[in-house]
């Protein structure tokens, strides 16, 4: 599978992730507000969210390593690409992956902490907080204007 295919899959999976995150957050918010039990639906929503989050992270890391731009910069040697502002930004700019890794960790922690909580209210609250912060971090790093699926549609 080539770089452009993986990039397209990564781009499309963002929508599945966003839906799963919103669904899990809404379930937790509803459970917290209405004092509902943390049941099978919440567990399933959390499992799907965590699976999609980890899949997105894995694809993103693979994409970074096989990126033609990164490969070109690395093949030139550090002394050359460090002098070129654009190439340096491509290789060294870690804001997108770093923030998303933090978000994945927070979402995973939310899943773990909600499973370990004893009270349903606490389970909902932990899910709500961790998933919410994770979602906000990921939303802040999505390159909305450079989405491959929208290229050529202008």
C-alpha positions in Angstrom: 0.0 0.0 0.0 1.4 3.4 -1.0 1.8 6.6 0.8 -1.1 8.3 -0.9 -3.4 5.4 -0.1 -2.5 5.4 3.5 -2.9 9.1 3.7 -6.4 8.9 2.3 -7.3 6.1 4.7 -5.9 8.2 7.6 -7.9 11.2 6.4 -11.1 9.3 6.1 -10.7 7.5 9.4 -10.7 10.9 11.1 -14.4 11.0 10.5 -15.0 7.6 12.1 -12.9 8.8 15.1 -14.8 12.0 15.4 -18.1 10.2 15.4 -16.9 7.6 17.9 -15.5 10.3 20.2 -18.7 12.4 20.1 -20.8 9.3 20.7 -18.7 8.2 23.7 -18.7 11.7 25.2 -22.4 12.1 24.7 -23.1 8.8 26.3 -20.9 9.8 29.3 -22.5 13.2 29.6 -26.0 11.7 29.4 -25.0 9.1 32.0 -23.6 11.7 34.3 -26.5 14.2 34.0 -29.2 11.6 34.3 -27.4 9.4 36.9 -27.5 6.3 34.6 -25.5 3.2 35.0 -22.2 2.8 33.1 -23.3 -0.2 31.0 -22.5 -2.2 28.0 -23.1 0.6 25.5 -20.6 2.9 27.3 -18.0 0.1 27.3 -18.6 -0.6 23.6 -18.3 3.1 22.8 -15.1 3.3 24.7 -13.6 0.2 23.0 -14.4 1.5 19.6 -13.0 5.0 20.4 -9.8 3.5 21.8 -9.4 1.2 18.8 -9.9 4.0 16.3 -7.6 6.3 18.2 -4.8 3.7 18.2 -5.4 2.9 14.5 -5.1 6.6 13.7 -1.9 6.9 15.7 -0.3 3.9 14.0 -1.2 5.1 10.6 0.0 8.6 11.4 3.4 7.3 12.5 3.8 5.1 9.5 2.9 8.0 7.3 5.5 10.2 8.9 8.2 7.6 8.4 7.3 6.9 4.8 6.5 10.5 3.8 8.2 11.4 0.5 9.1 14.8 2.0 10.6 13.4 5.1 12.5 10.8 3.2 13.9 13.4 0.8 14.9 15.6 3.7 16.6 12.7 5.6 18.4 11.5 2.4 20.0 14.9 2.1 21.7 14.6 5.4 21.1 16.6 8.6 23.5 19.4 7.7 21.6 20.1 4.5 18.0 19.8 5.6 18.7 21.8 8.8 19.7 24.8 6.7 16.5 24.6 4.6 13.6 26.1 6.6 10.9 24.2 4.8 12.7 20.8 5.0 13.6 21.4 8.6 9.9 22.1 9.4 8.8 18.9 7.7 11.2 16.7 9.6 11.5 18.4 12.9 8.0 19.9 13.3 6.5 17.5 15.8 3.5 19.5 16.9 1.0 17.4 15.0 2.2 14.0 16.1 3.2 15.0 19.6 -0.2 16.6 20.4 -2.0 13.6 18.9 0.2 11.2 20.9 -0.7 13.1 24.1 -4.4 12.9 23.0 -4.2 9.1 22.5 -2.6 8.7 25.9 -5.4 10.8 27.5 -8.1 8.8 25.8 -6.5 5.5 26.8 -6.1 6.8 30.4 -9.8 7.8 30.3 -10.7 4.2 29.4 -8.5 2.7 32.1 -9.6 5.1 34.8 -13.3 4.7 34.0 -12.9 0.9 34.1 -11.3 1.1 37.5 -13.8 3.5 39.1 -16.3 2.0 41.4 -19.2 4.4 41.0 -21.1 4.8 37.7 -21.0 8.6 38.2 -17.3 8.6 38.5 -16.9 6.3 35.5 -19.0 8.7 33.4 -17.1 11.8 34.7 -13.7 10.3 34.0 -14.7 9.2 30.5 -16.2 12.6 29.8 -13.1 14.6 31.0 -10.4 12.4 29.4 -12.2 11.8 26.1 -13.2 15.5 25.9 -9.7 16.7 26.4 -8.3 14.1 23.9 -10.9 15.1 21.3 -10.1 18.8 21.7 -6.4 18.2 21.3 -7.0 16.1 18.2 -9.4 18.7 16.7 -6.7 21.3 17.2 -4.2 19.3 15.1 -6.3 18.2 12.2 -5.0 19.9 9.1 -8.5 20.8 7.8 -7.3 22.8 4.8 -4.9 20.1 3.5 -7.2 17.1 3.4 -6.4 14.8 0.5 -10.0 13.9 0.1 -10.9 17.5 -0.8 -8.1 18.1 -3.2 -9.3 18.7 -6.7 -12.8 19.5 -5.5 -12.4 23.2 -5.4 
